[in-house]
Amino acid sequence: MPGYYLHPWTKGVFKRLIARKRSVRISWIDDYGAPWYVCRFRMKNGKWDEHQLGVFDSDNNWTMVKSRKKISRKAE
């Protein structure tokens, strides 16, 4: 988008999410109806780097995925 600025930190998080090749799970819906998700990456020093990102109406590159079905295990 012409004139749009994307902070390098945010761009890096998106690149890492894309490299994972899996969907993200929405963590909560805020008071304005925007869905938010949390992603964590392990850093080289072994600590976790956590990010909280929102999905807004102008984001048109998202798609809903089917829920994962839970596998129930019979008591042994």
Secondary structure, DSSP 8 states (H G I E B T S, - for coil): -TT----HHHHHHHHHHHHHTS---EEEE-TTS-EEEEEEEE-TTS-EEEEEEE--TT--S---------------
